[in-house]
Amino acid sequence: MAIIIQGIGPGSTLRDSNTNLSNGSCSTVAGGQLNTSQLTETIVGGGCKNTAGPVWSTIGGGACNRISTTKASGSAPCSTIVGGWRNVINVNSERSTIGGGACNNISGIEGFIGGGICNNIITGVDNTIAGGSSNSIRESNVTIGGGQLNRAFAINSVILGGNCNLTQSISSVIGGGDNNTILPSVDGKGNINVIGGGARNTIDPFGIFSYSTILGGQCNFTSGANTVIGGGTNNTALQINSIVGGGSFNLANAASPAIGGGVRNTTLGQISSIGGGSGNTITTTACSSTIGGGFGNTITGQRSAILGSSSNKITGNDSFIIATSSSVSANRSVALGGSNVNVTVDDSVYVPKLNIRSFPNTSPIYGLAVDANGFVVPSTNPGVNFVVDAFLSEGSPDPVNSVSSGLGNDLSNSLVAVTQTPTLQYNDYIGSYDNATGIWTCPQSGRWNMSFYVHLTGPDAVNGWYSLAEGMIYAGIVDVVTGEVYASSTFYTSNIQKYADINGGQWGVLLNAGDQLCVRVLNTTGLNYTTVAPDDYVRFSTQRVG
C-alpha cells in the first residue's frame, strides 16, 4: 500500500520512502526512487535519480535529470524537465524547459529544448532547440529546429535543420543542408543573411548590413552585400548587388553584375551581365556590358553586347556582335552575321552578306539607292546604282618626325604620303594603290566616299604626346598633284595623352579617273616620333557610290 509521508521541509510530502527526499518547504516527490526535491515549492513526479533544485521547479519523470541550484542563491527558478535521461538545467538558468530526450543542457535564461540528444543552450535569453542532436546555441533569441551538430552563435538567428551548419551573423537563417556557414562581418555587425540549403555554401558578410542569400547548391561563396546565388556549384559573388543564378565556377566580382548560369563565366565590369554559356568574360573596363551566352566571348568595351556564338571580342564602346569568331575594335559599331568579321571603323555596320527580301515588285531593278527618308530601296535608274567598287588599305605608317614650324598647317607641303601595305583590298582595278608611295589613283570618274584613320603612340612613355609648346598633329587626305585637302582633322597636345588618334572623312566627293590621293601627316609638336609597330597604324579607304 502506497503511503504519502511528511518530507524534511515544512509542508513537503513524498510518496513512500524509496530513498526519495523532499527537503524544501511545500515540495513534493510523488513517486519513483532516489529522487530529490530540494527547495521551496519544487516537484518531482517520478522516475529515478532526478533532482529538482531551485524554487518553483518541476521534473516530471525520467532518470538522472537535474535542475541545478545552490541553496544560498536559489538559482534556476521556475524551470521544468518533463522527462528523458540526464537532461540538465544549470545554475544560471531561469524559466527554462527541457521536454525530453537525453543529455540535453540549458545554461541560458528562458531556454527551451524539446527533445533530442546532447543539445546545448550555452548562454543567452529566449532560445529554442526543438530537437535533433548535438546542436548548440550561444546567443539570444535563437532557434534551431533540429538536425545535428548545428551551431547558432548570433542573436536572432535560425537554423531549421540539416547537419553541421553554422551561423555567426545577426538575424540570419540557414534552412538546412550540410556544412553551410554564415560568418560574421569584419566589423562583427554583418547581418540578415540567408542560406536556404545545399552543402558547403558560405556567406562572409561585408559591412553592417549584408542582406545576402544563397538558396542552395554546393560550394558557393559570397562576401558582398545584397548578393544572391541561386544554386549550382562553386559559384562566387564578391561585391555589392551581385547575382549568380546557377551553373558552376562562375564569378561575379564587381558592383551590380549578374550571371544567369553556365560554366566558368566571369564578369568584372560594373552593372554587367552574362546570361549563360561557357568561358565568357566581361573585364573591369566593360561596365554596363552584356554577353547573352555562347562560348569564349570577351568584352572589354563599355556599354557593349555580344548575343552569343563563340570566340567573339569587343574592345570598342557601345558596340554589338551577332557573329562567330569576330571582333569589334571600333566604337558604336556592329558585326552582324557571318564569321571572322573584323570591325575597325567607328559608327559602322559590317554585314558579310545582306539579303533584303521585302522590296516591291518593280522591274527592272538596276541596283539599290537611298530615298529621301534614308531607306535603301530598289533603283530603276541605271545612273543611280548603289555600287560596291571600293578600296581599303591599312598598316603601320612610315616614321612621322617633327618638322619645321614654317610649314604651318599646310598638309600639301607636309611629309611624303604615309605608306602602308594594304591588308584588305576590294576592287577590280589592280594597281590603283601603290604601297611604296602610299598614293591611290582613282580608277573611274564618279562620286566617292573616302575616310582615313591615324593612330600614333606617344613618343614619351610617361607623358605621351604632351608638349609645352601646345602643338598640333594634322592628318588628312590630300590630292598629290593639286595639293587640295579633301578631309582633315587635328590632334591637340596640351593635355597628357598616350595616343594620338585622328580620323575624318568626306562623302560623295566628285573625282576624275586618274586623280591621285594619299594620307599625309604633319607633326608640329616639336616632339620627334618613330613608329611603334605593330600598335601604330594608318587606314585609308575609298568607295564609289555613284
VENNOR-V337120 format. One record per helix or strand. SS is the DSSP state (A for helix, B for strand). FROM is the first residue (numbers start at 0). LEN is the number of residues. If there is no record, write none. Layout:
ss=SS from=FROM len=LEN
ss=SS from=FROM len=LEN
This chain:
ss=B from=3 len=3
ss=B from=12 len=3
ss=B from=20 len=2
ss=B from=27 len=2
ss=B from=32 len=1
ss=B from=35 len=2
ss=B from=42 len=2
ss=B from=47 len=1
ss=B from=50 len=2
ss=B from=57 len=2
ss=B from=62 len=1
ss=B from=65 len=2
ss=B from=79 len=2
ss=B from=84 len=1
ss=B from=87 len=2
ss=B from=96 len=2
ss=B from=101 len=1
ss=B from=104 len=2
ss=B from=108 len=1
ss=B from=111 len=2
ss=B from=116 len=1
ss=B from=119 len=2
ss=B from=124 len=1
ss=B from=127 len=2
ss=B from=132 len=1
ss=B from=135 len=2
ss=B from=142 len=2
ss=B from=147 len=1
ss=B from=150 len=2
ss=B from=157 len=2
ss=B from=162 len=1
ss=B from=165 len=2
ss=B from=169 len=1
ss=B from=172 len=2
ss=B from=177 len=1
ss=B from=180 len=3
ss=B from=190 len=1
ss=B from=193 len=2
ss=B from=198 len=1
ss=B from=201 len=3
ss=B from=212 len=2
ss=B from=217 len=1
ss=B from=220 len=2
ss=B from=227 len=2
ss=B from=232 len=1
ss=B from=235 len=2
ss=B from=242 len=2
ss=B from=247 len=1
ss=B from=250 len=2
ss=B from=257 len=2
ss=B from=262 len=1
ss=B from=265 len=2
ss=B from=272 len=2
ss=B from=277 len=1
ss=B from=280 len=2
ss=B from=289 len=2
ss=B from=294 len=1
ss=B from=297 len=2
ss=B from=304 len=2
ss=B from=309 len=1
ss=B from=312 len=2
ss=B from=319 len=5
ss=B from=326 len=2
ss=B from=333 len=6
ss=B from=341 len=2
ss=B from=348 len=2
ss=B from=366 len=4
ss=B from=375 len=4
ss=B from=389 len=6
ss=A from=404 len=3
ss=A from=410 len=3
ss=B from=432 len=2
ss=B from=438 len=3
ss=B from=445 len=12
ss=B from=459 len=1
ss=B from=463 len=1
ss=B from=471 len=8
ss=B from=484 len=8
ss=B from=496 len=1
ss=B from=498 len=13
ss=B from=515 len=8
ss=B from=536 len=8
